[in-house]
């Protein structure tokens, strides 16, 4: 009963059941908790009620859904805070459940509203984790463990899943990174040996650079370049490498030797700059040494 109340967004009913000592740890046959139900199914159930039953049509509004989810989240975590860390039979946390709905939004109607709601769910759960950490219920390492917890089949964390979607996934990922990984990078790899940045780069290269580097303009230039090199190196692990010298433009000598690392869909990094413009089956690098100019040299990719 409590599971269904959470899935249908019946916040008052959930609060009443918990006050009457209903078990907040109850799960279904998939191992999903009541928070999985709210984080994964609530939009669908409330949208269905809003279209079929006039008496509860107000529940289909965005503000009503969000308020209901927050009340359910608060009620469940007041009784059982560790429900935020609970995993189902596939190793998915409630964060995974909401992220999956962002990725699968195009399979259903109102995909924009659906994505916005589940983005809100993830943000609410992250904020709740931080409040519980401040209250001494979770440690920072436990909070990070929840966020980095991999599902069994793919090894994806919620961060890997969000990196597959733009704009909603990227926006949510940015929110998490700013709160939990300021100045750091999540390097965990899934079973395909891909990091969060690998996947984000495949989804949208320009968006990935903006996602990971925006807001760092005040950092020392050397540190910023080191972080860029670290991220780009993640993309090129396991690919063929070769060295070449790129001519500088007029008024400049040769750019320094750098390891130009190519692959099928990404550009290369040089010893000075990072460029993301593969052109007609070739890599393109701007001259950068000795006051270099705009002259370029195309280098064929090695596959």
Secondary structure, 3 states (H helix, E strand, C coil): CHHHHHHCCCHHHHHHHHHCCCCCCCECCCCCEHHHHHHHHHHHHHHHHHHHCHHHHHHHCHHHHHHHHHHHHHHHHHHCHHHHHCCCCCCCCHHHHHHHHHHCHHHCCCHHHHHHHHHHHHHHHHHHHHHHHHCCCCCHHHHHHHHHCCCCCCCCCHHHHHCCCCCHHHHHHHHHHHHHCCCCCCCCCCCCCCCHHHHHHHHCHHHHHHHHHCCCCCCCHHHHHHHHHHHHHHHHCCCCEEEECCECCCCCCECCCEEEECCCCCCCECCCCECCCCECCEEEEECCCCCCCCCEEEEECCC
